Amino acid sequence: MSDKLWAMANLKVNFCGVEFENPTVLASGVLGVTSASLKRVVEMGAGGVTTKSIWMEEHKGHKNPTMFGTEHFFLNAVGLSDAGIEKARGLFAEYGEPAGSGAKNVRPAPVIASIVAGKQSEFADLTEEIVKSRPDILEVNISCPNVEDEFGIPFACDLLLAADVTKVVRRKLDELGSKIPMIVKLSPNVPNIGRIAKACADEGADGFCAINTVGPGMVIDLKTRKPILANRVGGVSGPAIKPIAVKAVNDIHKATGLPIIGTGGVMTGEDAIEMMMAGATLVGMGTMVYYREVGGFGEVVKEMGDWCDANGVEVVGDLIGSIK
Ligand SMILES: Cc1cc2nc3c(=O)[nH]c(=O)nc-3n(C[C@H](O)[C@H](O)[C@H](O)COP(=O)(O)O)c2cc1C
């Protein structure tokens, strides 16, 4: 994709010391399974990409149907299916080496490795494995709402557990001497997300991604009177959750002042600008791909540039936390 031919504004942002060409990133779980699909997302204009959440071993997801969408929201119960760390190693090798590494196959944009586990100790083991692939950022997913049958309530819904996982991963990174920034992906399904973020910050989180899906929610087929998803319930994403995400991002921003990937219901450049005003440095998009296809990344970047140009904003980073 050509370099911002359309916008006069500087759209570059620095997130936890990592440079991004623009603030948009692919959210975890959508198109993040192969190196080819990650590269395609970057070609179409994204500033960075996040892998699907990676488990240590292969993890089976839920039965089909796992997804249902309307113009207002999306419901999914994919259930964090993943092929495990061995497969992920191949993905990182193909995607390329970090910028500045001097390698021939440099990655086209930063990659955020999302990891998930059912126990604290597994998070530590997975951290040890994943740093070998040198992701630009480590995202600790403690917030998926539709695997409760397997693992109980998400770590992110309990302040002490959320803080404990953060501590375990921080300790492991320090032990390994790794400088990879570590962010924690939080859940909106809590009374006070700011308090949970603060507890994670106190245990060494460098930043946050918020939010994971809302709910879970349910949709019923009126003919059969059965829930449409085989899992009966699924996490809610897409346009309907944007106000919840914007508020969560602002709460985390106020509570910690740390960098945030604002995610949840962003479909347009103006949505992304709003997320940055709330406190986000980067803006994650997942469900947008189902509405605007992968080309939506470049379109959203263009819309952000147009908005900045029309509103006299020369540096998009100046918008971060500019809410009055
Ligand atoms: C089909 C699907 C799969 C997802 N899988 C993951 C996942 O593996 N790990 C994760 O942290 N979030 C996952 N999510 C949540 C998204 O990353 C994102 O936080 C959420 O959908 C809200 O953003 P959106 O409205 O832009 O989709 C998934 C979302 C969808 C729709």
Ligand as a Chemical Component Dictionary entry (heavy atoms), coordinates in Angstrom:
data_LIG
# 
_chem_comp.id                   LIG 
_chem_comp.type                 NON-POLYMER 
_chem_comp.pdbx_formal_charge   0 
_chem_comp.three_letter_code    LIG 
# 
loop_
_chem_comp_atom.comp_id 
_chem_comp_atom.atom_id 
_chem_comp_atom.alt_atom_id 
_chem_comp_atom.type_symbol 
_chem_comp_atom.charge 
_chem_comp_atom.model_Cartn_x 
_chem_comp_atom.model_Cartn_y 
_chem_comp_atom.model_Cartn_z 
_chem_comp_atom.pdbx_ordinal 
LIG C1  C1  C 0 -14.515 -14.458 15.374 1  
LIG C2  C2  C 0 -13.784 -13.812 16.512 2  
LIG C3  C3  C 0 -12.732 -14.491 17.124 3  
LIG C4  C4  C 0 -12.020 -13.891 18.173 4  
LIG N1  N1  N 0 -10.958 -14.551 18.724 5  
LIG C5  C5  C 0 -10.203 -13.927 19.676 6  
LIG C6  C6  C 0 -9.006  -14.525 20.164 7  
LIG O1  O1  O 0 -8.570  -15.609 19.737 8  
LIG N2  N2  N 0 -8.318  -13.851 21.144 9  
LIG C7  C7  C 0 -8.712  -12.622 21.627 10 
LIG O2  O2  O 0 -8.035  -12.041 22.488 11 
LIG N3  N3  N 0 -9.834  -12.019 21.147 12 
LIG C8  C8  C 0 -10.574 -12.639 20.194 13 
LIG N4  N4  N 0 -11.688 -12.007 19.696 14 
LIG C9  C9  C 0 -12.069 -10.674 20.215 15 
LIG C10 C10 C 0 -11.529 -9.547  19.325 16 
LIG O3  O3  O 0 -10.112 -9.548  19.268 17 
LIG C11 C11 C 0 -12.010 -8.169  19.830 18 
LIG O4  O4  O 0 -11.462 -7.930  21.117 19 
LIG C12 C12 C 0 -13.517 -8.057  19.924 20 
LIG O5  O5  O 0 -14.152 -8.758  18.869 21 
LIG C13 C13 C 0 -14.007 -6.598  19.887 22 
LIG O6  O6  O 0 -13.539 -5.926  18.741 23 
LIG P1  P1  P 0 -14.350 -5.828  17.335 24 
LIG O7  O7  O 0 -15.726 -5.288  17.638 25 
LIG O8  O8  O 0 -13.521 -4.931  16.488 26 
LIG O9  O9  O 0 -14.411 -7.216  16.772 27 
LIG C14 C14 C 0 -12.402 -12.589 18.639 28 
LIG C15 C15 C 0 -13.483 -11.923 18.016 29 
LIG C16 C16 C 0 -14.169 -12.511 16.964 30 
LIG C17 C17 C 0 -15.306 -11.752 16.326 31 
# 
loop_
_chem_comp_bond.comp_id 
_chem_comp_bond.atom_id_1 
_chem_comp_bond.atom_id_2 
_chem_comp_bond.value_order 
_chem_comp_bond.pdbx_ordinal 
LIG C1  C2  SING 1  
LIG C2  C3  SING 2  
LIG C2  C16 DOUB 3  
LIG C3  C4  DOUB 4  
LIG C4  N1  SING 5  
LIG C4  C14 SING 6  
LIG N1  C5  DOUB 7  
LIG C5  C6  SING 8  
LIG C5  C8  SING 9  
LIG C6  O1  DOUB 10 
LIG C6  N2  SING 11 
LIG N2  C7  SING 12 
LIG C7  O2  DOUB 13 
LIG C7  N3  SING 14 
LIG N3  C8  DOUB 15 
LIG C8  N4  SING 16 
LIG N4  C9  SING 17 
LIG N4  C14 SING 18 
LIG C9  C10 SING 19 
LIG C10 O3  SING 20 
LIG C10 C11 SING 21 
LIG C11 O4  SING 22 
LIG C11 C12 SING 23 
LIG C12 O5  SING 24 
LIG C12 C13 SING 25 
LIG C13 O6  SING 26 
LIG O6  P1  SING 27 
LIG P1  O7  DOUB 28 
LIG P1  O8  SING 29 
LIG P1  O9  SING 30 
LIG C14 C15 DOUB 31 
LIG C15 C16 SING 32 
LIG C16 C17 SING 33 
# 
